[in-house]
Amino acid sequence: MRFHLDVVRGRGAPQSMEFDAASPEDARRLAIQQGYSVLALRTPAFDWEQVFRPLRGRPPFETLVFAEQVRDLLGAGLSLIEALDTLERAAAARHRPVLSALVERLRAGARLSDALSLDARFPTLLVALVRASELTSDLPQALTRFLEHEQRVAELRHRITSAIIYPLLLTFVGAGVLLFLLLYVMPRFARVFEGMTGELPWSARAMVGWSHWLHADGPWLAAATGLLAVAVAAAVLTPAFRVSALQRLLDSAPLRDRLRTYFLARWYRATGMLVSGGIPLPEALALSSELLPSALRAGGRTTEQAVRHGLAPAEAHALAGMITTVSEQLMRAGEQTGDMGSVLTRIAQFHDAEVERSLERGLRMLEPVVMVLIGIGVGTVVVLMYMPIFDLAGTIQ
């Protein structure tokens, strides 16, 4: 959900900002982490932007393309303002205001991280990496780290989506065939037996009864189905429902471990990248915790507070329940070498591979089950339609 905040930094002038967050407390914390003092927070009555955003084919501003182009232009020897000026002149009309606002802020003396943080289109992770690079004067490397992180996340998401497509497609096609037989073919088969006299076979009586019920209550059934579809779509597009559904999935035994592993992998990778970029571990944990779902965010904050109070990283993660057995051993090894950034990245890679293997095994078992269920459903309907014909043929003989 998008929240509107009136903020001020130091002795600067008050300004209005927008944050995407799950709750007003998360939006206020995001602003404070970026160095602002919150004067007022306004929650929209209904966020139509949030509702229609999932229906868009492309985001309004392509952050990955922007980061890659800026990195390449800086590598070619241009200054930051020259690079942004070049992108502004070549950008499409819908992207030009974003780049123009960045250039104006930089010319006014703002740092790039501050200029990016004023626009909700730029993710918190990118802002944090840019802020760390301002201490080391290595902005191209920070942009490279951000692009590598987004590329790994996109690759994992693509693998998961590719693995799920076939079972979903099989389910939809099978359900469509079954509905076609029940709603169109079977009622027309039933007309053959409606005018017959004498005792009908039980399968014929079942088809005739189904046809009569469908003719009498079919419109109500269609209306109820439409209302249910609208209610489900509205619920899915509502952030609060998605948070609640994810919480239930995290609490369910079959999916709890795998979902936790997936989100922890993202958290470890972002934290490792921030630490490698020069951000202290507590601040890196605070920033990367925003990538966690609401159900796990409390654990991320507990880990951050434990590290601030002096606990070792492995002990802090174990205290909050945000670590697995393998990752705990790797983290303890990283504590000895002092290279927590690369260790956290290796832990994320290990968890990504574990999620892929689990998903592949689960779908390999699910596909034959779905095929058997569809075959049973379609076969049952077909047998019910043809059994009366076989019975009548036996009677005639």
N, C-alpha and C positions, 0 to 999 in steps of 0.2 A: 504494500500500500504506500502511496506517495503522501508525504507530510510536508507542510509549508512551515518554515521556521524563520523567525526574525532573529538574527544573530549579530554579534559584534566581536571583533578581535582587537584586543589591546585598546588603543586610543583611536582606532579607526572609526569610520562612519558606520552606523547600523545598515544592514543589508538583508534582503530576503533570499532564502535558499530553499531548495527542494531535496528531500531525501526519500529513497525507497527503503522501507523497513517494515518488519512484521508488526511492530507496535510503536506507540509514541515513545516509550522508554528507550527502545533501540534507536529511534531517530535522534533523540536527544543525546544518547551516548555517542553516536557517530559524529555529531557536530562537536561535542566536547573533545573527542579524540583528535579531531582535526584542528584544535586550538581555538575554537569559538566559544563564546558565552551565549547561551540561549536566552533571548529576551521574551519570546512568545512562541507558542507552537499551535498550529491550526490543523485540525483533522477534517478532510473533506467529508461531507455527508455520504457521498457515493462517488467512488473513483471510476468514472467511465473509461479513463485511459487505461486503468488496470484491467478492466473487463475485456476491452477490445485488443489489448496488446498481444495476447496469444494468437489472435486471428491474423496478424500481419505476417506477410511473407518475409520481410526483411526489417531489421531495426532501423530507426530513423537516422542513426549515425553509426558508421562502421568503425568501432574503436580499434579493432585489430589492424585494419587497413591503415588507419591513421598512425598507429604506433610503428608499423613497419615502414611507412613512407618517411616519417620523421627520422627514424634510425638511419635509413639509407641516405637521406639528404645530409644529415650530420656527418655520416661517414665520408660523403663526397667533399666535405670541407666547408659547408655553409654554416653560418651561425644559426642559432635557434630561431630568431625572429625572421631571418631570411628564409629558413625552411618553411616556417608557417605562412609567410607571405606567398611563397611559391605554391604551397598547397591551396591557399585561399583562392589564388587566381585560377587554378586548374580544377577546383572543386565544383560539384554540381550546385545548383541554386539552393537546394534544401539543406546542404551542408555548409554553405558559405557563412551564415550568421554565427555558427559555432566557432569556426576558425577566426572570424573577424573579432569576436569577443575575446578569444585567447590572445590575439595580437595586441589588442587595446590594453588588456591587463598587463601584459609584459612591458609594453611601452610606458605604462604608468609606474613601473618599478616593482611590480609583483613578481614573486618567484613562480616558476612553472607549476610546482606542486600546489601553490595557493590558487593559481588561475584554474587548474584542473578541478580542484575540490569545489569550486563555486558552481560547477556544472554537474548535474546528477547523471549525465550520460557516461561519465568516466568512472569506472569502478574504483572502489576503495583500494584494492590491491595495486592498481596502477599508480594511484596518487602516492601510496606509501613507498613504492619502489622509486618513484621520481624524487620524493623527498629525501630518501637515503642517498640517491646519486648526487644530490646537491651538496652533500658533505664530502663526497669522493671525486666530484667532477667527472663522472663516468656515466653520462646519461645514455649513450648507445648501448652499453652493457646492461643497464637496467631495463631498457626497452626490449632487449633480446631475451632477458629472463622472463619478462611478462609474456612475450610471444611464445616462448617455449612452454610455459605453464599452460596457456590457453590451448596450445596445440595438443599437449598431452591430454588435457581434459576433453577436448573435442574428439580425439582418437578413441578414448575409452567410451565416451557417449555414443560414438558411431558404432563401435563393436557391439555394445549392448543393444542398440536399436536394430542393427542388422540381425542379431541373434533372435530378437523378439518378433521381427516382422513375419517370418514364416508361420509360427503358431497362431498369431493373430489373424493373418490372412486365411489360414485354413479354418479357423473358428468362424470368421465372418462368412466365408463362402458356404460352409456347411450349414450355418444357421439360416442363411438366405435360401438355400435349397429346401431345407425343412419347412420354413415358413411358406414358401411357394407351394409346396405339396399340401400343407394344412389349410391354407387360406384360399387357394385357387383350384387346385386339381381335385382334392377330395370332395368339396361341395358339388362339383360337376359330375363326379362319379356317383354321388348320392342321388342325383336326379334320376338315374337309371332305375333305382330301386324304389323310389317314392310311389310310383303308380302300380307297383306289383301287389297282387293279392296273395293271401296265404301267409304262412310263417316264414319270415326272413331269417337268414343266418345272423348270429349275434354280431358279426363284424359289419354286416350291412345295416343292422339296427343302430350300431354305434356311429356309422358314417352319417346316416339320416339324422340322428339326434344331434350330432356335431354341426351338420349343415343348418338345421332349424335354429339351434342356439346362435350360430354365427349370423344368420339372417336377422334374428330378433335383437341381439345384443351386440352385433358387430360394430355399429357406429359408436356405442359407448366404449367398447374395447379400444377402438382407434383413438378416441378422444383421450381416454385414460393413458394410453401409450404415449401420445403426443405430449400430454402434460408431464408425464414421468420423464420423458426425454428432455424437456425444457428445464425441469427441476434439477435433473442430474447435471446438465450443461451449466446452469447457473451456479450450482454448488461447486463444480470443478473449477470454474473461473473465479470463485471467491477465495481470497488468500486465507481467511480464517478456516475455511473448510479444508483447504489443502494442508494447512499446518496440523489440523486435528487428524486428518487421514494419515499423514506421515507419522504422527505420534502413535496412532494405533498400529501402523505397520511396524514401527520400531518396538512396540510392546509385544507383537505376536511372535511366537517361538520360531515358525519356519523362516521368517524373513529378517528377524531382529539382527542376527549376527552379520548377515551379508550386507544389509543396509548400513549398519554401523561401520563396517569395514570400508565401504565405499566412501562415506562421508569423512571418516578419519583419514583416508588416503588423500583426499582433497585438502584437508586441514594440515596434514604433515607436509605436503608439497608446498603449500603457500607459506607456511611458517619457515621451512627450510630455505625457500627462495628469499624471504625477507631477511633472515639471518645472514645468508650469503651476501646479501646486498649491503650489509653494514648496520642493520637495525638490531638493537639489543633484543634478547629472547623475550623478556616480558612484553615489550611493545609489539614485537612480532606476533606473539600469542594473542594479544588484544585485537590486533588488526585482522588476523586470519580467523578468529572466532566468528567474525561476521559472515564467513562463508558456511558455517555450520547451520543446520536446521534448528528451529527453536527448541526442539526436544533435546538437542545435544549442546546448546549454547551455554547452559548453566555449567556443564562440565568444563567447557573451555575457559569460562571465567574463573572457576575454581583452580584450574591448572595455572592460570596467569597469576592469581593471588598467591598461590603456594610458592611459585618461583620468586615472586617479589619478596616473600618472607624468608627466603634463603634456602628453600629445599632444592635438592638436585633435580634436574629435569625429569629423570626417570621416576623418582619418588613423587614428584608433583603430579605427573601423568597418572601414576598408579593410584594416588590418593583420590583423584577425581574419576577414576574408572575410565580413563581415555587412552588406554594402552592395551596391547595384546602381549602375549608371552614372548613372541619373537621380537616384536618392536621394543620391548623392555630391554632385552639383551643387547640389541643393536644400539639403543640409546645409552646404555651404560658404557658400551665401548666408545661411543662418541664423547662421553664425558671425560674419558681418560685421554683421548687424543685432542680434545678441544675443538673439533671440527663438526659442530652440531648441524650446520647447514647441509653439508653433503650427506650426513647420516640420516637426517629427516627426509631428504629426497630419496635415499635408498629405501627407507621404510615405506614411503609412498609407492614406489615402484613395486615393492614386494606385495603390498596390499592390492594394488591394481591387478597384478597377475593372479592373485588369489580370487578376486571377484570374478575375473574372466573365466577361470577354471570352474568355479562354482556355478556360474550362469550357464556355461556350456553343458555341464553335467545335468543340471536341472532341466534345461530345455530338451536335452536328448531323451530324458525320461518322459517329459510332458508331451512331446509330439505324438508318440504312438497312443497315449491315453486319449488325446483329443481325437485322433483318427478313429479309434474304436468307438468312442461315444457318438461321434457323428454317424458312423456306419450303423450303429444300433438304432439311432433315432430315425434315419432315413429308411433303413430296412424295415423297421416296424411299421411305418406309415405305408410303404409299398405293399407289404404283406397284408395289412388290413384292407387295402383297396382291392387286391386281387383275390383274396380268400372267398368273398361271395361269388365271384365268377366261377371259381373252381367248384364251389358247392352246387351252384346251379347247373353247371355242366355235368356233375355227377348225378344230379336228380333227373336231368333229361335222359341220360343214358339208362 
